[in-house]
Amino acid sequence: MTNEASVSAAREVLLGNYRSAPLVFRAGKGCRLTDVDGKSYLDLCAGIAVISVGHSHPELTRAIAEQAGQLMHVSNLFYNDRCIELAQELAKRTPFAKFFFCNSGAEANETLLKLARRHHYERGARGADARTTIITAHSSFHGRSMGALSMTGQPKYQEGMAPLVGDVVHVPFGDAEALKKTVDKRTAALILEPVQGEGGVVAASVEYLRAARAICDAQGALFMLDEVQTGYGRTGRFLAQEWSGVVPDACALAKGIAGGFPLGAVGVRPELANSLPPGTHGTTYGGNALACAAGLAVLRIFDREGLVQNAERMGDYLGERLQALAADASLPAAAEARGIGLLRGISVAEAYDAGAIVADLRARGVLVSIAGGSVLRISPPLTISKDELAEGLSVVEAALRAARPRS
């Protein structure tokens, strides 16, 4: 089928809950995608920071195929060897002692919510002394399931979905004084993103994260990080928290963890290791052997190809180029460069339509996504080369130059 016919077929049989571009992809290799008409695209989106090792990496595809021929799923009534091995590898690379595996970032964040409340319950904080309040930030994004949606600090995602999960409070992002006024003896946990990806690629300062840790410690509240988008090398460190030196009590991971195969995880410090007793939480497919084999392959590729280091080097180059575009007086559509590592963006001036610029980039053969309504988010595979970034950025510049203010 042609691209046009395929899009028409999709609209006949798929729900319209996504604002999908009129493109149908058939294949991918490295940082390139090919649609059903055979047109090639440079992928600077990577499935929104998911395709960490590039499309169709031979080692990842081989690991998935081999595991599928051996064992896919046995349920969590039993252990499987791949799940144990992946948890061991993550424990070596992070400050976390134990792990829970699930299928997505939303599930990982749902786990943080339940873990926070149950932790205090297990420690005797019940009745009048219960600690149930979850604090997150305005403009945050934690997922679309009801608990994760309730934590998300963007009303547009919550419209028509009420009633939400209760006892969730949102505070301004980056405002330590607001945290001091809000975190108290009723607070179960403060949950933050080191970089608000969907909120517009806005990075938390080191000082803010350190203050958040100290405020939670002073009040006996847990401090948790949502590293679904920022983890797994995306910022030039294995976890973004490494830039600040702040270690949370628990951390949600997903997106790049298995290079495109559905997998999520939560890591916890030793103090929380017994906070979800048997029967308190679970997921049918979580920790299945096939997903964990993909996760192990991704870690091997990271190590052999130096992808975390590449993310730092290419991220520095990307940041410099975006800063130059934002500072170019001949580009009035470009407002501000943002982000860290290979999670970056350039905000589009208010008079211009970011969606139209993204569509123009797509027509020119370059894929980016929109964050925060007006930011061109660039989150390519961590395998990307300097030449590929230069190629993509030249097209971004051309699209910004071609942009015209709204009439």
N, C-alpha and C positions, 0 to 999 in steps of 0.2 A: 504493500500500500504506500501511496505517497504521503508526504507530511500532511497535506491538506485533508486527505481522506482519513488519515489516522486520527487527526484532531477531531474531525467530525464524528468519528466512531467513538472516541473517548467521551465526548459530550453527550452521546446517547446513553452510555452505560455507567458513567462515573458520577458520583455526587459532585455538586458544584461548590464544595466548601473550600477549594483551593483557587487562588488567582493564577492558575497555570498559564505560562506563556504558550503561544500556539506552536510548540515545537515537540517533536517526538524523537527521543534518542534511542539509538540501536546499539551503539558500541562506544567504548572508551579505551584509551591507551595513554598512560602517563598523565599528562596535563591536557589532553585533547579528548573531545567528544565528537561523535559523528551522528548526525540525524538520519532519519529514514530516507531522505533524499540524497544522502551522501555528502552533505556540507559539513566541513570541519569547523570546530569552535575551540578557542583557547579557554580553558575552564579556570577562571579566577574565583570561582565560588566553591567548588569542591563539595557539592551537596550540603552547603552551609557548614563548612569546616569539618566534614565527615571523612572525605576521601584522603586520609592522612598520607598514605603511601602511594598515591596515584591510582588511576584506573587500571584494573586488570593486571596488577603486579603479579608476575609469574609465581613468586614464592607464596603469596597469599592465596592465589587461586589453586595452586597445587595442594596447599595445606587443607583448604576447604574440601577439595575433591577427595583427598586421601581419607580425611576424617569421616566424610559422608559414607564412604565405602566400608568404614569400620564400626562407627557408632555415632548416632546423632543425639539420642535422648533416652534417658532412663527414669526421669522425674527426680525430685528431691527427696523421695523416699530412700534413695541410695546416694552414695558419692560416685563421682566419675573422675578419672585420672586427670583429664585436661583441666577441669575446674580447679582441682587442688594445685596443679602446676602453675596456672595463671595467678592464683592468689599468692603463691610463694614468690613469683617473680615481681608482682606489684609490691609486696611487703619489702623486697630488697631495694626498690627504687623510690619508695615514699616513706613518710613518717608513720604510716598506718600499720596496725598490727593484724587486723582481721578485715575480711571483705564479704560483702553480700553482692551477688550478681543478679541483674535483672535484664530488661530488654531495651531500655531507652532512658533518655535523660529525665523525662517526666516521671517515670517510675523511680528513678534514683532520688529525685527530689521529694516524691511522695514518701519515700523511705526516710529521708531526713526529718520530715515533719513527724511521722509516727515515732521514729527513734527518739527524737527530742522529748516528746511528751512521755513516752514509756520509760525513758531513762530516769526522769525525776520521780515517776510513779514507783519504780522499783526501789528507789532510795527513800521512800516513805513520804514523799510530797503529795498528800492526798487531802480530800475534803477542803477545808478552809485554807490549807497550806499548799494546795495544788499549784503546780507551775505549768500552765498550758498555753500562754501567749507566745505566738511566733511573730517575730519582727523581721520584715524584709524592707526593701527600698522602693521608693517611687521609680518608675521607668524600668524596673526589673522584669525579667522573663524567666519563669521556672518551669513552664510546660502548660499543657492544656487539659490534663485530667483534673478532677475537681479540687483535690488538695493543692496540686501544683498551680492551678489556675488561681486559686484563692491567694496563694503567696505572690503571684505575679502582680506587679505594681503598675499595670496598664489597664485602665477601665475599658478600653475598646475591645479587649479580648474577653471581658466578663459580661458584656452587654447581653441581656436575655438569658443568662445562665444562673441567675439567683434562684434560691439562696445559696451562697457560697459557704465554705467551711468557716466556722466562726473563730473568734479570738485570734485573728491575724491583723497585725498593725503595720502600716507602711510609713516610713520616714524618708526625708530627703537623702538622696545618695551623696556621700562625701561629707556629710555634716556631722561631725563628732559631737557637737553640742546637743544636737537633736537626739543622738543616741543616749547621752547622759541623762536627758530628761525622760526617756522612754523605757530604757532597760531597767527593770526592777525585780523584786522578789517574786513576782508572778510570771516572769519571763522564762519560758522553756529554752528558747534559742533565738539567736540572731543569725539569719542566713543571708549571705551576700555573694554577689558575683565579683571576682577581681576586675573583670572588664564587663560592663553591661553591653553584650553583643546586640541583642534585639533592641535595646534601648538607645542605640545610636553609636556603638563602639566608643563608650566612655569608660576610661580606666580609673580605678580607685587609686588614690595616692598611697604611698608607703605609710605616710603618717596616719592616714585615716584607718587603714587596716590594723596598724599597731594600736591605735587608740581603741578600735572596736574590740580587739582581743582583751585589752586591759579593762575596759568597761564591763565586759561580760564576766571576766574573772572576779572583779570586785563585787558583782551582784550574784555570783554563783550560777549564772546562765551559761548555756553552751554557745560556742561560736562555731558556725558551720559555713563552709564555702561550697557554692555551686560552680564547679569547674567543668561543667558539661561542654561548654564551648572553648574555654581557655586551657583546659588540660591537654595532656598528651602532646607536648612539644609545641603547641600552637603559638605560644608567646616567646619561644626561644629558650625555655626551661621545660623540664618534663611536666611540672605543675607551675602555674603562674604564681602561686603563693611563695615560691622560692625567691622571687624578686624582692619580697618584703621581709622574708625570714619568719613570717607569722605562720604558725602551725595551728590549724583549726582542730576541733575535737572530732569532726567528721567531714567528709568531702564527697560530693557527687561527681561521677565521671560518666562520659558516654561519647557520642560523636566519633572522634578519631580512634577510639579504643580498639575497634576491630576493622578499620579501614573500609567501612561501608556495610559490614555484616551487623545485624541488630544485636547490640550488647550495651549494657549499662552496668555501673558498679557504684557501691558506696564503700569507702574505706573509713575505719574508725580507729581511734587511739585506744590503748589498752583499757583505759577507764570506762569505755563504753562497750567493751567486748561482750558483756552479759546483759545488755540493756534491751535486747529483743529475745526473750526466752522462747523455747519451742512453742509453735502455734500462734505466735503474735504477728507474724508477717510471712509472706511468701509470694511466689509467682511461678506459674506452671513451667515456663520455659527457661527461667532464670538459671544461669550457670550450666546450660546444656553443653555437651561435649563439642558440638560443631561450632558454636559461637566462641567457646573458650579456645579451641584450636586456632580460630582466626585471630583471636587476641594474642595468643602466643606468637603466631607468625609475624604480626605487626611489631611486636617487641624485638624479635630477631632482626627484622628489616631496619628498625630504628637504630639498633646497635651497629650493624654491619655498614649501613650507608650514612651513618652520622646525621640522621635527619633532624634531631633537636638542634644540633650545631648549625645545620644548614638553615633551619628556621630563624635562628638568630642572625646569621649573616645576611640572608636574603631579606629578612625583616628590616634590618638596618638600611639596606639599599632601598627597599620599598618606602620606608618612612622618609628617607631623604628626598626621593622623587616626589612623593605626595606633598611634602612641605614646600618644595619648589613650585609645584602647581598651584598650591594655595596662596603662595606669595607673589605669583605672576599677575601683575596688574592688567595684562591683556586677556585674562581669563576671569571675567566677572562672575561666571557661574560657579567657580570653585571658591568655597568659603574657608574651610578649616580642615587641616589634616589631623587625624586622630588614631589612637590605638598603639599596639605594641606587637613586636614580632611579626608573624604572618596573620595577625588579626588586626586589620587596619581599615581605615575608611577616609573618605573626603566628603565633607558635608557640602550640599548644594545650596547656593544662595536662595533666599526666600522667593525671589522673583522668578525662579526657574523651576521646572518640573522634573524632579529626580526620576520619576517613572519613565518619562519620555527619553531621558538620557540613557537609562538602562536599556530601553527598547532599541535606541540607536546603536548602542554598543553591541547588542545581540545581532542586529542586522549587519554589523561590521565584523562579526565572528568572534566576539569576546563576551564572556559571561561573568557578570557580577550580580550581587543581590542588593536589596535595599534594607537598611536598618534604621529604625527610629523615624521612618517616614521620609527622610531627606538625606540620608547618608549612603553613598556608594560604598558598600562593604566589599573588601577584597580579602578573601580567605582561601588562597589556592592550596593545592596539595603541598605537603612539606618537601616533596621531591623537586619542586620547581627550580629551574635554573635562572641565572641572571639574564641570559638571552631571552628566555621566555617571558620573564617579568618586564624586561625592556620593551619587548614586542607588545605586550598587553598595555603597558603604560602609554606607549605612543598612541595607541588607539583610544585610550581613555582621554588623553589630551585632545585628540582630534574631535572626539564627541563633545567634550566641554567647549571647545572653540566653536563648534557648529550649533551649540544650544542657543535658543532665543528666549527672551523673557516671555512669560505668559501675557497674552493680549488682554 
